[in-house]
Amino acid sequence: MTFLDRCYQTALSFVFLNLRIWWFIRRPNHHGVLVMIWFQDQVLLVRNSYQPCWSAPGGAIEASESSIEAAIRECKEEIKLDINQTELVFIRDIEYNFRSRADKVSLFEWHPKDRPFIKIDNREIIEARWFSPSSTHTLNLITHLSSYIKDTRFMKN
């Protein structure tokens, strides 16, 4: 990690803290996406520099895009993956009151034929690892993924 990477991480943490204060005051509605990437019997999870939980690649849906377009964009931005839209499978929407906002997340899955090469930026994403389903139970997961993991279909993997 470079000094510049650390500066970006510090700035992202500051922005995220201020966003959380803003969300507490405004109580906005939010719509985002998460992409669960499965290879064989393992799922890829990432850690952001500005929050202590594990998540999946994803983020907010911009005004001009669909949820699937946001999923593709976020995978490209966060872990440098180009995913074909036809290979993404919509699983479900998950809704929570989360971090002082009404948070809706569209969850997608991708099952590549070959293990994809993951490249993180060490700025927003500081770690990416493959996990077996059973090992995810000990992780501090973002709330939306906890719901997905409790799904009995997921537990069979």
N, C-alpha and C positions, 0 to 999 in steps of 0.2 A: 504494500500500500504506500502510495506517495503522499507527500505533504498536501498536494492539491486534492487528492482523494479525501483526505481527512478534513480539509476545508469544506468540500462539498457535503460531506456527512454532517458536519457541524451546522451548516446552513440548512440542510434538509430537516434536521432535528428542530431547529429554531422555527422554521416555517410550519412544521407539523404541530408543534406546541401552540403556536398562534392560531392555526386552523382549528384546533380543538377548542380553544377559548371562543373563537368566532361561532363554531357549531353550538357550543353551550348557550350562547346568547341568542342565536338566530333559529336554532332547531330546524335545520333545512332537511329536505328530502334529498337522498343521494341514490344514484343508480350506477353500479359498477359491474365488473366481470372478474371471474377467476377461472383459470384454466388448469385442470388437473391433468398432468402429463404422465401417462402410464407406459412403462416399458417392462415387459414381462410381468413380474409380480411386484414391481416397485413403483412408487409414485415420487415425482420430483417436487420438493418443497423448497421455498426460498425464505431468507431472512432479510428484512429491510434494515437499513442503518438507523432509522428513526423510531423503530418500535421493537419491543422485546419478543414478539411472537413469530412463529413460523406461519407461512402462508403459501399460497400458490401464486404463480405469475398472474398479474392482473392489475386493475386500477379502474379509474372513472371512465364512464362513457362520455365522450364529447358530444356537444349538441348536434353536430353534423353527421354522426355515425350511428350505425346499428350496434347491437351488443356483440354480434359476431365480428364485425369490423374492429371494435374496440379490443376484443380478445386477441385477434391477430396482431394488431398494433402493439399492445402491451407485451406480448411475447417477443416481438421484434425489439422493442425498446429495452426491456428488462434483461432478457437472456439471449438476445441475438439469434432467435429462431424464426425462420420463415415457415409458417404453417399454411397449407392450402385450406381455404375455407370449406371445401368439400370433406375434409378429414376431421373437422371439429364436430362434435356431437353435443347438442344442448341437452343438459341433464335436468335442470330445474332452476326456478328462482327461489332464493332464500331471503327472507325478510326478518330484520331485527331492529329494535331501537338500540343503536350501537354508537357509542361515543357521542351522545347527545344529538343524534340525528336519526331520522327514519331511513334505514339503510337497506336497499334492495340489491342483491347480487345475483347476476345470471351466471350459473355455473356450467362450464363446458368440460368435456373430456377430449383428450387426443391420445391415440394409441399408435405411435409410429412403428414402422416395421423394423427399423434399426435404432439402436440407442443414439439419441441426438447429442451433438456436441453443444454443451452449454457454456456460454461465455458471460460472466458477470462483469459489471463495471466498477465494483468496489466503491461505489458512491451511493447509489440508491440501494442496490442489491449487494450485500456483503458476503452472502453464503448461499450456495445451492447444493442440495444433497438428495440422494435417492434413499427412500425409506420403504421398508416392508410395511404392510398395513398394521401388523401387530406392534411394531415399534413406534408408531405415531401416537399411541395412547399415553406415552410418557412425555410428550412434547407440549410446550405451551403454544397451542394453536389459536389462530384467529377464530372467533366465535362461529363464523359461517362454515368453516371446515369441520368444526366439532360436530355440527349437525350432519354434515355429509358422511363423516366417518361412522356415526352411530347408525347410519342406514344399513340394514341387514344385507343388502346386495353388496355393499362395499366390504362388509365383514367376511364374506366368502372368498375374497381375493387372496 
